[in-house]
Each structure stands twice: as C-alpha cells, then as structure tokens.
Amino acid sequence: MKIAVLGGDGYCGWATALYLSQKGHSVAIVDNYLRRQWDHELGAQTLTPIRPLTDRLRVWQNLTGKTIELFVGDVADYDFLSTTFKDFAPEAVVHFAEQRSAPYSMIDRKHAVFTQVNNVVGTLNVLFAIREINTDCHLIKLGTMGEYGTPNIDIEEGYITIEHNGRKDVLPFPKQPGSFYHLSKVHDSHNMMFACKIWGLRATDLNQGVVYGTTTDETAMDEALINRFDYDDVFGTVLNRFCVQAAIGQPLTVYGKGGQTRGFLDIRDTVRCVELACENPAKKGECRVYNQFTERFSVLDLAHMVETAGKKLGLSVEIDHLPDPRVEAEEHYYNAKHSKLVDLGLEPHLLSDALLDSLVNIALQYRDRIDASLMLPQVNWREPKNERRMQMSMPTRSATSDARVGNVEKPLLKAKRRLIPPRPAS
C-alpha cells in the first residue's frame, strides 16, 4: 500500500513511517521541520539526540534496503500539498502534521491563533486534496482523547445514542476540550465528519491517549534512528518529565492533587493501531472514531510508579505538589471505552516495571543533555503571557510554505524563556 505520513519527522510520525516501511508498504514522509523549529523557539531540545531527517532516511535505507520518499513543505500550503498528492498518489494518508501541545497553544494569543489555523486549515487542505485527487484515499487522522474532556459519564468511541423527549438518535459524543489545541482537534473532527457526509470520503479519527516510550523495533536498529524523548513543560509528557526528574534528583512535579486521569499507550501500540486502520479502511462516507489507548493512570499513580522504579535503581526520588497551572478537575470520574482496536487485533503492550526502568535508564544515559530549568510549568491557563513583554518576533515560512490564510503569525524562534533558574542535581 502507498501510505503518506504527514508530520513524519515528529515523534509519532517517525516511528510510524519506519514501522510501515518495514512492513513492506511504500511510504512517503511529508514534513516542513516545524517541530525542530519549536525546540529552538523554546530553548529546549529532546533528551535523545535527533539527526537531520535526510541522515535518518539514508541510514534506514542502508540498514534495510527500503526507501522512504521525502516531500519537504507545509500541509497548510495547498499548492504544495496537492502537488505531493499527485506525485505520490497515496492510497492512505496518516495525518500527524499538527501542533500537538496544549501548553504551547495557551502561551498567548499568537500561539493560540497559530495552533488553530495551522491545525484546522491543514486538515481542511487534506480533505480537499483527497476529494479533488483521489476520493478512495483513506484518511487516518490523529485525534486526541482530550477532545472529550472528563465528563461524569462513560466516554463512548466517538458517538453516543441519545434518547430525548421520546425520540432517539446517534450523535457525536459531546466535546469538552481543555485548551485551544484540543479545540482545534474538535474542529478537525467536525470537518472530517462533514466531508465524509457530503463527499463520500472515508476517514478514521484515532482519538489517542498520552503516548510513552522511545523505542520500537525499528528505531532500536541504530542510534541514528532514535526517536524523540521530550521532557520540557511545553511538549514533554508527564511520564517523560517524571523519569528525567528522577534521574537528576529533582522532585517529581505533580500538578495539584494529581488525580487527573487519562488514557495512556506505548508507542509500539500507536504504530500498530495505525497499521490496523490502514489494513481495515473505513467505508465510503464513513467517519469512524477509535479511542486509542490501553491503560488509565492518574498523574499521582505515575509519580508513585516512577518513585518506586527510581528507588530500585538507587535514586533518591521525592514528589512535590505544585499549584495546577491548567484549568481542569484535579479529581474526577474517568471511564472511556476502547475496544474497537482490540477487536481488530491490537495486542497491547502494558506499562510494566521493566519498561519504567528502561525509561529512567534512558534519562540516566543522556543525563548530560538534561536542562533542569525546562520542567517547571511556565504556561498558565488563567494568565496568558503578554506578547510584547515576551519580546518575541514571528519568523516567515520557507518558500514552499508562504501561502497562508490571513497572514497568520508563525511560531517564534529563539525565545528567552528560562524564567526559573535550574535546580541543582543532587
């Protein structure tokens, strides 16, 4: 199958592109390197050293004999995207090409506007490209469990049967997103449902939980193929942050009471879920939704698990409770259905003591790359930063990426953000 992976230089996209290539599919990566620019903007870097994408692809070809095509440009530039669709002619499109950080979207007005326009316009472009070039192409779009929020009822997989005043209907599950990023995902979902309805497209919306893990069989083949390990307060996931804090003796930073509960899954399950969606495409006119996670944990659960794993490795690990910078329930009911991918054949990798040990060991291995100032929260949902005070300027896109709607502002480069001095490692 010919599969285009949009955002294939990012965390989920890179692992997915290698996995699908190894499985014998003809794969193309479409990317404009914005994820790398955001590291420069935030003054952060992934814990693991990431080689240039062209180097990674060359190493992959040398190791496996398999070629992954590369198209460099912006999904939000329709001329570039449509040309790519015509050149590569994908049978399936895996869409990871979005700004995916809730804190990033909440920094200030510029970041909120960028996130929503970049994500919504990019997805609209993909829908129009499929409609105009190949209506049989199957769109597999990465959504998020964060679209649902934390309702006091069970969360269904995308749709819910409602009875009201004696009448009954199946409707999209109510959405209660918690950031401008999550709102952009809700807009994507609505646009996808509408496009499938009016144009007869086929789409799968993968509402993914929080992903952990750096290693897949493919990324483990050579250090040049290693995946990202983001631990900073903007793009880092909570488990990564805890593992890095344990490695340097910094207390694990739990926001509020720590009862915030979410779905989690291993990166190896992410790539398998995408494969299952490719192999079992939606019907024409169908926009189906799969909840993509395997286990549920609260933030405090994870802190205690990392505390135990760290102490087994001889580390001194403490837990600190900080005021929650987000607007969210710190204790709540959370029961989300997630059976459809298992029914298709997913065999989950569950979070084990051995995997936690390996994550902490990765943090120890690359300890010299850790910046202790990057983990304390600096984005507050209630108090967006003053753009003028931050003294940030917006860069332009590359020549392939200049076509924008309404001259939308772009992400910021080399911003000074280390507002909190690093805590000395013990």
C-alpha positions in Angstrom: 0.0 0.0 0.0 1.2 3.5 -0.7 1.0 5.5 2.5 1.9 9.2 3.1 2.8 10.1 6.7 2.2 13.8 7.2 4.5 15.0 10.0 6.8 12.0 9.6 9.7 13.8 11.3 7.9 14.1 14.6 7.6 11.6 17.5 4.6 9.5 16.4 5.2 10.1 12.7 8.8 8.9 12.7 8.0 5.7 14.5 5.0 5.1 12.2 6.9 5.7 9.0 9.6 3.3 9.9 7.2 0.6 11.1 5.0 0.8 7.9 8.1 0.8 5.7 9.5 -2.3 7.5 6.1 -4.0 6.9 6.6 -3.6 3.2 4.4 -0.6 2.4 5.6 2.2 0.1 6.0 5.2 2.4 6.5 8.9 2.0 7.2 11.4 4.7 5.7 14.9 4.3 7.2 17.5 6.7 8.3 21.1 7.0 10.6 20.7 10.1 8.5 23.0 12.2 8.8 20.6 15.2 12.5 21.2 15.1 12.0 24.9 15.0 9.8 24.8 18.1 12.8 23.4 20.0 14.8 26.5 19.0 11.9 28.8 19.9 11.5 27.3 23.4 15.2 26.9 24.1 14.7 23.2 24.6 16.0 20.0 23.0 14.8 16.4 23.1 16.7 14.3 25.6 17.8 12.0 22.8 20.0 13.4 20.0 18.0 13.6 16.8 19.9 13.5 13.5 18.8 15.5 10.4 15.9 13.8 8.6 17.9 13.2 5.5 20.5 11.4 7.5 17.9 9.3 9.3 16.4 8.2 6.0 19.8 7.4 4.5 20.7 5.2 7.5 17.3 3.5 7.2 17.9 2.7 3.5 21.4 1.4 4.2 20.2 -0.8 7.0 17.0 -2.2 5.3 17.3 -1.6 1.6 14.0 0.2 1.9 13.5 3.8 0.6 11.2 6.3 2.3 10.4 9.2 0.0 10.6 12.7 1.4 8.5 15.7 0.5 9.5 18.9 2.3 6.8 21.5 2.6 3.8 22.8 4.5 0.5 20.9 4.6 -1.2 24.3 5.2 0.1 25.3 1.7 -2.5 23.7 -0.6 -0.4 24.1 -3.8 2.4 22.1 -2.2 0.0 19.5 -0.7 -1.9 18.9 -3.9 1.3 18.5 -5.9 2.5 16.0 -3.4 -0.7 14.0 -3.6 -0.4 13.9 -7.4 3.2 12.9 -7.4 3.0 10.2 -4.7 -0.7 9.1 -5.2 -1.2 7.7 -1.7 -3.9 5.1 -1.0 -3.9 6.1 2.7 -2.8 9.3 4.4 -1.7 9.2 8.1 -2.1 12.8 9.4 0.2 13.7 12.2 1.1 17.2 10.8 -0.3 19.4 13.6 0.9 21.5 16.5 0.1 19.0 19.3 0.9 20.7 22.6 -1.8 22.1 24.8 0.6 24.4 26.8 2.0 25.8 23.5 -1.5 26.8 22.4 -2.1 28.5 25.7 1.1 30.7 25.8 -0.6 33.8 24.4 -2.9 35.0 21.5 -0.3 34.4 18.8 0.3 30.7 19.8 -3.5 30.1 20.1 -4.2 31.6 16.7 -1.3 29.7 15.1 -2.4 26.4 16.6 -6.0 26.7 15.4 -5.2 28.0 11.9 -2.3 25.6 11.3 -4.2 22.5 12.5 -7.7 23.3 11.1 -6.5 24.7 7.7 -4.0 21.8 7.3 -6.7 19.2 7.9 -9.1 21.0 5.6 -6.5 21.0 2.9 -6.0 17.3 3.3 -9.8 16.7 2.9 -9.9 18.8 -0.2 -6.9 17.1 -1.7 -8.5 13.7 -1.2 -11.7 14.9 -2.7 -10.1 16.5 -5.7 -7.4 13.9 -6.5 -8.4 10.5 -5.1 -11.7 10.1 -3.2 -10.9 6.5 -2.4 -7.8 7.5 -0.4 -8.4 6.7 3.3 -7.6 9.5 5.8 -6.3 8.3 9.1 -6.2 11.3 11.4 -4.6 11.5 14.8 -7.2 13.0 17.2 -6.9 13.1 21.0 -8.8 11.8 24.0 -8.6 15.4 25.2 -11.5 16.3 22.9 -13.9 14.6 25.3 -12.7 16.3 28.5 -13.6 14.5 31.7 -17.4 14.1 31.7 -19.2 12.4 34.6 -20.4 9.7 32.3 -18.7 6.9 30.4 -17.0 8.1 27.2 -18.0 6.2 24.1 -15.9 5.8 21.0 -16.9 8.9 19.1 -20.7 8.6 19.1 -23.4 8.2 21.7 -27.0 7.1 21.5 -29.3 9.8 22.9 -33.0 9.5 23.9 -34.7 12.8 24.4 -38.4 13.6 24.6 -39.4 10.3 23.3 -37.0 10.3 20.3 -33.7 8.6 19.7 -30.6 9.3 17.6 -26.9 8.5 17.4 -24.9 11.7 17.8 -21.2 12.7 18.1 -20.2 12.4 21.7 -20.3 15.8 23.5 -16.9 17.5 23.5 -15.4 19.4 26.4 -11.8 20.3 25.2 -9.4 21.8 27.7 -7.2 24.0 25.6 -7.1 25.9 22.3 -5.1 22.9 21.0 -7.8 20.5 22.0 -10.4 22.8 20.5 -8.5 22.6 17.2 -8.9 18.9 17.2 -12.6 19.1 17.8 -12.9 21.4 14.8 -10.9 18.8 12.8 -13.3 16.1 13.8 -16.4 18.1 12.8 -14.8 19.0 9.4 -13.9 15.3 8.8 -17.5 14.1 9.6 -18.9 16.8 7.4 -16.6 16.0 4.5 -17.3 12.3 4.7 -21.0 13.0 4.7 -21.1 15.4 1.7 -18.3 13.9 -0.5 -18.4 10.2 0.4 -14.8 10.2 1.8 -13.5 7.6 4.1 -11.8 8.6 7.4 -10.7 7.1 10.7 -10.3 9.5 13.7 -7.8 8.0 16.2 -8.5 9.7 19.5 -5.2 8.9 21.1 -4.2 9.0 24.7 -0.9 10.1 26.1 2.0 8.1 24.4 5.1 7.0 26.2 8.2 5.1 25.2 11.1 5.9 22.8 11.9 2.5 21.4 10.3 0.4 18.7 12.0 -2.5 16.9 12.8 -0.1 14.0 14.2 2.8 16.0 16.4 0.4 18.0 18.2 -0.7 14.9 20.7 2.2 15.0 21.2 5.2 17.3 20.8 7.4 14.2 17.1 6.3 14.1 16.4 7.1 17.8 13.1 8.8 18.5 12.4 11.9 20.5 12.2 12.0 24.3 10.5 15.3 25.1 10.5 16.2 28.8 10.1 20.0 28.9 7.0 21.7 30.3 5.5 22.6 26.9 6.0 19.5 24.7 7.1 16.9 27.2 4.7 14.2 28.5 4.2 13.7 32.2 5.9 10.3 32.3 8.9 11.5 30.5 9.2 14.5 32.8 9.0 12.3 35.9 11.7 10.0 34.6 14.1 12.8 33.9 13.4 14.5 37.2 14.1 11.2 39.0 17.4 10.9 37.0 18.7 14.2 38.2 17.3 14.2 41.7 14.7 16.9 41.1 11.3 16.3 42.9 8.6 14.9 40.6 6.2 17.9 39.9 2.6 16.8 40.3 0.1 19.5 39.4 -2.5 20.0 42.2 -3.8 16.8 43.8 -2.7 14.6 40.9 -6.0 12.9 40.4 -6.1 13.9 36.8 -6.7 10.6 35.0 -6.0 9.9 31.3 -5.6 7.1 28.9 -2.0 6.0 28.1 -0.4 3.8 25.5 3.0 2.6 24.4 4.5 4.0 21.1 4.6 0.4 19.8 0.8 0.3 20.1 0.5 3.6 18.3 2.2 2.3 15.2 0.2 -0.9 15.3 -3.1 0.9 15.7 -2.2 3.0 12.6 -1.4 -0.3 10.7 -4.7 -1.8 11.7 -6.6 1.3 10.5 -4.7 1.1 7.2 -5.5 -2.6 6.7 -9.2 -2.1 7.7 -10.3 1.1 5.9 -13.5 2.9 6.7 -16.3 2.6 4.3 -17.1 5.3 1.8 -19.0 8.1 3.5 -17.9 6.8 7.0 -16.1 8.8 9.6 -15.4 6.3 12.3 -13.7 7.0 15.7 -11.4 4.8 17.7 -10.3 5.6 21.2 -6.6 4.7 21.0 -5.2 3.9 24.5 -4.6 0.8 26.5 -4.5 1.8 30.2 -5.7 4.5 32.5 -3.5 6.2 35.1 -3.7 9.3 37.3 -0.8 11.7 37.4 -0.2 10.7 41.0 -0.3 7.0 40.1 2.6 7.6 37.6 4.6 9.6 40.1 4.4 6.8 42.6 5.4 4.3 39.9 8.4 6.3 38.9 9.3 6.8 42.5 9.4 3.0 43.0 11.4 2.5 39.8 13.9 5.2 40.7 14.5 3.8 44.2 15.1 0.4 42.7 17.9 2.0 40.7 19.4 3.6 43.7 18.0 7.1 43.1 16.6 9.5 45.7 13.1 10.4 44.4 10.6 12.8 46.1 7.2 14.1 45.0 6.2 17.7 45.1 2.6 19.0 44.6 2.5 22.3 42.7 -0.4 24.6 42.1 -2.1 23.4 38.9 -1.4 25.9 36.0 -4.2 24.4 34.0 -8.0 24.8 34.4 -9.0 21.2 34.9 -10.6 18.9 37.5 -7.9 17.5 39.8 -10.1 14.6 40.8 -12.8 13.2 38.6 -14.6 10.2 37.1 -13.0 8.7 34.0 -14.1 5.6 32.1 -13.6 5.6 28.4 -14.4 2.7 26.1 -11.5 1.5 23.9 -12.5 -1.9 22.5 -12.6 -1.3 18.7 -8.9 -1.5 18.0 -8.6 -4.6 20.2 -11.4 -6.2 18.2 -9.3 -5.5 15.1 -6.3 -7.4 16.6 -4.4 -4.9 18.8 -2.4 -6.8 21.5 -1.4 -4.1 24.0 2.0 -3.5 25.5 1.2 -2.5 29.1 3.3 -0.3 31.3 5.5 -2.6 33.2 8.2 -2.2 35.8 10.8 -3.2 33.2 9.6 -0.5 30.8 9.7 2.1 33.5 13.2 1.0 34.4 14.2 1.4 30.7 12.7 4.9 30.5 14.6 6.0 33.7 17.8 4.4 32.3 17.4 6.4 29.1 17.2 9.5 31.2 20.4 8.5 33.0 22.1 7.6 29.7 21.6 11.1 28.3 21.7 12.9 31.6 24.3 15.4 30.3 21.7 16.7 27.9 19.1 17.5 30.6 18.3 21.1 31.3 16.8 21.2 34.7 15.1 24.6 34.1 12.7 23.2 31.4 10.4 21.1 33.6 8.7 23.6 36.0 5.5 25.0 34.5 5.8 28.4 32.8 2.5 28.5 30.9 -0.6 29.4 32.9 -4.1 28.8 31.5 -5.5 31.7 33.5 -2.8 34.2 32.7 -1.6 34.2 29.1 1.8 35.9 28.6 1.8 39.5 27.3 3.2 39.1 23.8 5.0 42.5 23.9 6.6 41.7 27.2 7.9 38.4 25.9 9.7 40.3 23.1 9.2 37.6 20.5 9.1 38.0 16.7 7.5 35.7 14.2 9.6 34.1 11.5 8.3 33.5 8.0 7.9 30.1 6.5 10.1 28.6 3.8 9.5 29.4 0.1 7.3 26.3 -0.1 5.2 27.4 2.8 4.4 31.1 2.3 0.7 30.7 1.2 -1.2 31.4 4.4 -4.7 32.4 5.3 -4.9 36.0 6.5 -1.1 36.3 7.1 -1.3 34.1 10.2 1.5 34.6 12.6 4.1 31.8 12.8 5.8 30.2 15.8 8.6 32.0 17.5 12.3 31.3 17.3 14.9 31.5 19.9 12.6 33.0 22.6 14.1 33.7 26.0 12.0 31.5 28.3 14.2 30.3 31.1 12.4 32.2 33.8 13.1 29.8 36.6 16.7 29.0 37.5 17.8 25.3 37.3 17.6 23.3 40.4 21.0 21.8 41.3 21.1 18.0 40.8 21.7 16.0 43.9 
